[in-house]
Amino acid sequence: MFKLKNIARENILSLQPYSSARDEFSGNTGIFLDANENPFGKLNRYPDPYQKEVKQKLAELKEINTENIFVGNGSDEVIDLSYRIFCNPNKDKALTFTPTYGMYDVAAAINAVELIKVPLTSEFQIDLNLVKNFLSDSTLKLIFICSPNNPTGNLINNATIEYLLKQFKGIVIIDEAYIDFSTSESWIKRIAQYPNLIVSQTFSKAWGLAAARIGTAYANKDIIQLFNKVKPPYNVSELNQQAAINTLSNEAVFKQNLQIIKDEKEKLITELNLLKQVIKVYPSDANFLLIEVRDANKIYDELVNQKIITRNRNNIIQNCIRITIGTPKENMQLISAFKNISI
Ligand SMILES: *Cc1c(COP(=O)(O)O)cnc(C)c1O
């Protein structure tokens, strides 16, 4: 059985968090002489440490309680805090499935945690036979599953994820950075069912706020409380919170842009398949396409020469390039640029 107190680090469970002025008094009206702020100016006050307004809007949108939401400085903060909460440095381990998002590896290294990398199958799915032996290791605390996966673009099989959630006694983090582009339902709906599930999402992709650095985690409230204890008190700036609130208030724009990106993806798949340099366009549930080409290094360079920057993934998946869906005009320019390449 999963027990949070057996999985989280002891020093984090017993941690006495920093108590900010805004923790002790959180009303909106009054004369505030408690936080050594400057009484003059527009951005002179510390922001809400728990981002209540952002969470209220997210709670309505996702149909869950605010106590199940954590807001971070990008989902990269969610990844980093997960290591810090659950993995003792130089002792505990985490596991992920490669090729995948590079930050799981970097954040593991920063936190002195060994990250076990289990290769995905040729269809970029999880092979449970390769994972089973690791699940009983009591020092394995975290499993990262990126779905839709970056850079492959595909969703990970639901039954496989469910198996891991049930069999693994540690934490399963499902990174859903691209879920809004996908045909699949979010795992957020299953949080009540799985006390060891953390779902991570971001404002950086479908919500178009990469510059604002806002990531979210959804989990059981005991897990969220640990995140709140460990995070820096004012981890999301007032400007960023306002950006999130404004964007969430304008769902029509979000939906419209999302639809354009999805339509453009379909068009781009058709166009790319007609190009002589393209061997394969992988199916995608995200806002990017992984394509196999004849000579990725050459094609990447030739595109750069025409001022079109893609992501060369040749060193990770042979002869593959990852292309983000742009505006209709940008996508047209990409196709024209391909046609100028003479291989
Ligand atoms: C882009 C991306 C993120 C977003 O990270 P932020 O810090 O929120 O910008 C998270 N996970 C994956 C897999 C991504 O590709």
The ligand as a Gaussian input file, in Angstrom:
#p B3LYP/6-31G(d) Opt

LIG

0 1
 C        7.700000      22.259000     -22.530000
 C        7.594000      21.191000     -21.513000
 C        7.324000      21.507000     -20.179000
 C        7.120000      22.926000     -19.785000
 O        7.977000      23.357000     -18.810000
 P        7.715000      24.802000     -18.191000
 O        8.778000      24.872000     -17.151000
 O        6.336000      24.778000     -17.595000
 O        7.843000      25.809000     -19.277000
 C        7.180000      20.486000     -19.275000
 N        7.283000      19.200000     -19.638000
 C        7.523000      18.867000     -20.919000
 C        7.586000      17.445000     -21.307000
 C        7.702000      19.849000     -21.883000
 O        7.967000      19.499000     -23.144000

